[in-house]
């Protein structure tokens, strides 16, 4: 059924003449006649009594006429309501983030922002800090969450500080170190066991190298590209590692690792975490709104 056919059926009922109606609307008399015939075919009834010279609507036609205006009113209301959605532009925001900001800080902000902006779709790429910055430079991401400005200058980006992080040494819950020390060890004790850390480009590794020069004394044996793999490697071996305190606390609660305290080193490494974007790209209204939202959320820093 064509809704426009119903509109013309109502007009025909008011004009009471195919000829008169055809004079006032931009379609021919034969087209109007075809539309009425199509309605009769759709509903299986006769709408116009064609056996008399006087224009006459049948009883079935009167019933359809009564419903036609209701159908059209409902249809028009539906169109108006749906028109609001036509004007909403769904937009994708791409964020490249290292593990700590990407898994432990930004997700709650993203969820809250999307609750108030259902027309945005977020795409989160978990990469190390170097790769995340490169994605910004190459315009492969709109924003990045990082733990270090590796190979880049901080002043080259718009920057929001979104947190502070501390690195902790970790070991297996069954590690020999725990038997003799109850979690508080000397730096020299660590040098007797193999060490696994993140790959080059990791903000965690970069901060560790720059702030803890004694790392060179460790027996570094393995590199891994993600923290989950490091946790798995450490939890079932005599390997040691370093990890963000945020992740280490969760892993320790899950019984996967233990956090070690190092005598004479109350703080191993401290670093800031950042949310960044390019200074060159012009952002859409929605992306600007998200940036301002993050900026307001973390203005305490």
C-alpha positions as CSV (number, residue, x, y, z in Angstrom):
1,X,0.0,0.0,0.0
2,X,1.3,3.4,-1.0
3,X,0.6,6.2,1.6
4,X,0.3,8.8,-1.2
5,X,-2.6,6.8,-2.7
6,X,-4.5,7.2,0.6
7,X,-3.8,10.9,0.5
8,X,-5.3,11.2,-2.9
9,X,-8.2,8.9,-2.0
10,X,-9.1,11.4,0.8
11,X,-8.8,14.3,-1.7
12,X,-11.0,12.5,-4.2
13,X,-13.7,12.0,-1.5
14,X,-13.6,15.7,-0.9
15,X,-13.7,16.7,-4.6
16,X,-16.2,14.0,-5.5
17,X,-14.8,14.1,-9.0
18,X,-11.8,12.6,-10.8
19,X,-11.8,15.4,-13.3
20,X,-11.9,18.2,-10.7
21,X,-9.2,16.6,-8.6
22,X,-6.9,16.2,-11.6
23,X,-7.2,19.9,-12.3
24,X,-5.8,20.9,-9.0
25,X,-3.0,18.3,-8.4
26,X,-0.1,17.7,-10.7
27,X,-1.2,14.2,-11.9
28,X,-3.5,13.0,-14.6
29,X,-7.1,11.7,-14.2
30,X,-5.9,8.3,-15.4
31,X,-3.2,8.2,-12.8
32,X,-5.7,8.9,-10.0
33,X,-8.0,6.2,-11.4
34,X,-5.0,3.8,-11.4
35,X,-4.2,4.6,-7.7
36,X,-7.8,4.0,-6.6
37,X,-7.8,0.7,-8.5
38,X,-4.6,-0.3,-6.8
39,X,-6.1,0.5,-3.4
40,X,-9.1,-1.7,-4.2
41,X,-6.7,-4.5,-5.2
42,X,-4.7,-4.1,-2.0
43,X,-7.8,-4.3,0.2
44,X,-9.9,-6.6,-2.0
45,X,-13.0,-4.3,-1.9
46,X,-14.6,-1.7,-4.2
47,X,-14.2,1.8,-3.1
48,X,-15.9,3.9,-5.8
49,X,-19.3,2.9,-7.2
50,X,-18.7,3.2,-11.0
51,X,-22.1,2.0,-12.1
52,X,-23.8,5.4,-11.5
53,X,-23.2,8.8,-13.1
54,X,-23.1,10.5,-9.8
55,X,-19.8,10.1,-7.8
56,X,-20.5,7.7,-5.0
57,X,-18.2,6.1,-2.4
58,X,-19.2,2.6,-1.4
59,X,-19.7,1.4,2.2
60,X,-16.3,-0.2,2.1
61,X,-14.9,3.1,0.8
62,X,-16.4,5.0,3.7
63,X,-14.7,2.6,6.2
64,X,-11.3,3.1,4.5
65,X,-11.9,6.8,4.3
66,X,-12.4,6.9,8.1
67,X,-9.1,5.0,8.7
68,X,-7.1,6.7,6.0
69,X,-6.8,10.0,7.9
70,X,-5.8,8.1,11.0
71,X,-3.2,6.1,9.1
72,X,-1.8,9.3,7.4
73,X,-1.6,11.2,10.7
74,X,0.2,8.3,12.4
75,X,2.6,7.9,9.4
76,X,3.4,11.7,9.4
77,X,4.1,11.6,13.2
78,X,6.4,8.7,12.7
79,X,8.3,10.6,10.0
80,X,8.7,13.6,12.2
81,X,10.1,11.5,15.1
82,X,12.5,9.7,12.8
83,X,13.6,13.0,11.3
84,X,15.5,13.7,14.5
85,X,17.6,10.6,14.0
86,X,18.5,11.7,10.4
87,X,20.1,14.8,11.8
88,X,22.3,12.8,14.3
89,X,25.7,12.0,12.8
90,X,27.3,8.9,14.2
91,X,31.0,9.4,14.6
92,X,33.9,7.2,15.5
93,X,36.6,8.3,17.9
94,X,39.8,6.2,17.7
95,X,42.1,6.1,20.8
96,X,45.5,4.4,20.8
97,X,46.6,3.7,24.3
98,X,49.2,1.9,26.3
99,X,48.0,-0.7,28.8
100,X,47.7,1.3,32.0
101,X,45.7,4.3,30.6
102,X,44.0,2.1,28.0
103,X,42.8,-0.6,30.4
104,X,42.7,1.1,33.8
105,X,41.9,4.8,33.4
106,X,40.2,5.7,30.2
107,X,37.5,2.9,29.9
108,X,35.4,4.4,32.7
109,X,35.6,7.9,31.1
110,X,34.7,6.5,27.7
111,X,31.7,4.6,29.1
112,X,30.4,7.8,30.9
113,X,30.8,10.0,27.9
114,X,29.1,7.5,25.6
115,X,26.1,7.3,28.0
116,X,25.5,11.0,27.4
117,X,26.5,10.9,23.7
118,X,25.0,7.7,22.2
119,X,25.9,8.8,18.7
120,X,29.6,8.2,19.2
121,X,31.4,4.9,18.7
122,X,34.8,4.4,20.4
123,X,37.5,2.2,19.0
124,X,40.3,1.5,21.4
125,X,43.7,0.2,20.2
126,X,46.0,-1.1,22.9
127,X,49.6,-0.4,21.8
128,X,52.8,0.7,23.6
129,X,53.4,4.4,24.2
130,X,55.7,4.8,21.1
131,X,53.2,3.1,18.8
132,X,50.4,5.2,20.2
133,X,52.3,8.5,19.6
134,X,53.1,7.4,16.1
135,X,49.4,6.7,15.5
136,X,48.7,10.3,16.4
137,X,51.4,11.6,14.2
138,X,50.3,9.4,11.2
139,X,46.6,10.5,11.9
140,X,45.7,6.8,12.6
141,X,44.1,7.8,15.9
142,X,42.4,10.9,17.2
143,X,43.8,10.6,20.8
144,X,46.4,8.6,22.7
145,X,46.9,7.5,26.2
146,X,50.6,7.2,27.0
147,X,53.1,6.7,29.8
148,X,56.1,8.3,28.1
149,X,57.0,10.6,25.3
150,X,59.4,8.2,23.6
151,X,61.4,9.8,20.7
152,X,59.0,12.8,20.7
153,X,58.8,16.2,22.5
154,X,55.9,16.8,24.8
155,X,55.5,20.3,23.6
156,X,54.6,19.0,20.1
157,X,51.2,17.8,21.4
158,X,48.2,19.0,23.3
159,X,48.5,17.2,26.6
160,X,46.3,16.4,29.6
161,X,47.8,14.7,32.6
162,X,45.4,11.9,33.6
163,X,47.2,10.2,36.4
164,X,50.3,9.1,38.1
165,X,51.8,5.6,38.2
166,X,54.5,3.8,40.2
167,X,56.3,0.7,39.0
168,X,56.7,-2.3,41.3
169,X,58.8,-5.4,41.2
170,X,56.8,-8.6,41.0
171,X,57.3,-12.4,41.4
172,X,55.4,-15.6,41.6
173,X,53.3,-16.2,44.7
174,X,55.5,-19.3,45.3
175,X,58.9,-17.7,44.5
176,X,61.9,-18.6,46.7
177,X,62.4,-14.9,47.5
178,X,59.2,-14.9,49.5
179,X,60.3,-17.9,51.7
180,X,63.2,-15.9,53.2
181,X,62.1,-12.3,52.9
182,X,58.3,-12.2,53.2
183,X,58.3,-9.8,50.3
184,X,60.9,-7.4,51.4
185,X,64.2,-7.9,49.6
186,X,67.5,-6.3,48.8
187,X,68.3,-5.2,45.3
188,X,71.2,-7.7,45.2
189,X,68.7,-10.5,45.9
190,X,67.0,-9.7,42.6
191,X,70.1,-10.2,40.6
192,X,70.1,-14.0,41.3
193,X,67.0,-14.6,39.2
194,X,66.0,-14.1,35.5
195,X,64.1,-11.0,34.6
196,X,61.4,-10.4,31.9
197,X,60.3,-6.9,30.8
198,X,58.5,-5.1,28.1
199,X,59.6,-4.5,24.5
200,X,61.3,-1.3,23.3
201,X,58.7,1.4,22.8
202,X,57.0,0.6,26.0
203,X,56.5,3.6,28.3
204,X,57.0,1.4,31.3
205,X,60.3,0.2,30.0
206,X,61.4,3.7,29.0
207,X,60.7,5.1,32.5
208,X,62.4,2.1,34.1
209,X,65.6,2.6,32.1
210,X,65.7,6.4,32.7
211,X,64.9,6.4,36.4
212,X,66.4,3.2,37.6
213,X,69.9,2.8,36.2
214,X,70.6,-0.2,38.3
215,X,68.3,-2.2,35.9
216,X,71.5,-3.0,34.0
217,X,72.5,-5.3,36.9
218,X,69.4,-7.5,36.4
219,X,69.6,-10.8,34.6
220,X,67.4,-9.7,31.7
221,X,66.4,-12.8,29.7
222,X,63.1,-12.1,28.0
223,X,61.1,-9.3,26.3
224,X,57.3,-9.5,26.0
225,X,54.8,-7.3,24.2
226,X,52.1,-7.2,26.7
227,X,51.6,-7.2,30.5
228,X,49.2,-10.2,30.5
229,X,52.0,-12.3,29.0
230,X,54.4,-11.0,31.6
231,X,52.0,-11.9,34.5
232,X,51.6,-15.4,33.0
233,X,55.3,-15.9,32.7
234,X,56.1,-14.7,36.2
235,X,53.2,-16.4,38.0
236,X,54.5,-19.9,37.2
237,X,58.3,-19.5,37.1
238,X,61.2,-18.0,39.0
239,X,61.3,-15.0,36.7
240,X,60.9,-11.4,38.1
241,X,59.5,-8.3,36.4
242,X,58.4,-4.8,36.9
243,X,54.8,-3.6,36.4
244,X,52.5,-0.7,36.9
245,X,51.2,-0.6,40.5
246,X,47.6,-0.5,39.2
247,X,48.0,-3.7,37.3
248,X,50.2,-5.4,39.9
249,X,47.6,-4.8,42.7
250,X,44.8,-6.4,40.6
251,X,47.1,-9.4,39.7
252,X,48.1,-9.8,43.3
253,X,44.4,-9.8,44.4
254,X,43.8,-12.5,41.8
255,X,46.6,-14.6,43.4
256,X,48.7,-14.5,40.2
257,X,51.8,-12.6,41.5
258,X,53.2,-11.0,44.6
259,X,54.5,-7.4,44.8
260,X,58.1,-7.1,46.2
261,X,59.4,-4.3,48.3
262,X,63.0,-3.4,47.8
263,X,65.0,-2.2,50.8
264,X,66.7,1.2,50.2
265,X,64.3,1.8,47.3
266,X,60.9,2.8,48.7
267,X,60.1,4.1,45.2
268,X,61.5,2.4,42.2
269,X,60.0,4.5,39.4
270,X,57.3,7.1,39.3
271,X,55.8,8.4,36.1
272,X,52.9,10.6,34.8
273,X,50.3,9.3,32.5
274,X,49.0,11.5,29.7
275,X,46.1,11.9,27.2
276,X,47.3,13.6,24.0
277,X,46.2,14.8,20.6
278,X,47.8,16.4,17.6
279,X,48.0,20.2,17.5
280,X,47.7,20.2,13.8
281,X,44.4,18.4,13.2
282,X,41.1,20.2,13.3
283,X,38.7,18.3,15.5
284,X,35.0,17.8,15.0
285,X,32.6,19.2,17.6
286,X,32.1,15.8,19.1
287,X,35.8,15.1,19.4
288,X,36.4,18.5,20.9
289,X,33.6,17.8,23.4
290,X,35.3,14.6,24.4
291,X,38.7,16.3,24.8
292,X,37.1,19.0,27.0
293,X,35.3,16.3,29.0
294,X,38.7,14.5,29.8
295,X,40.3,17.8,30.5
296,X,37.6,18.7,33.1
297,X,37.8,15.2,34.6
298,X,41.5,15.5,35.3
299,X,41.9,19.2,36.1
300,X,43.1,18.2,39.6
301,X,46.4,17.2,38.0
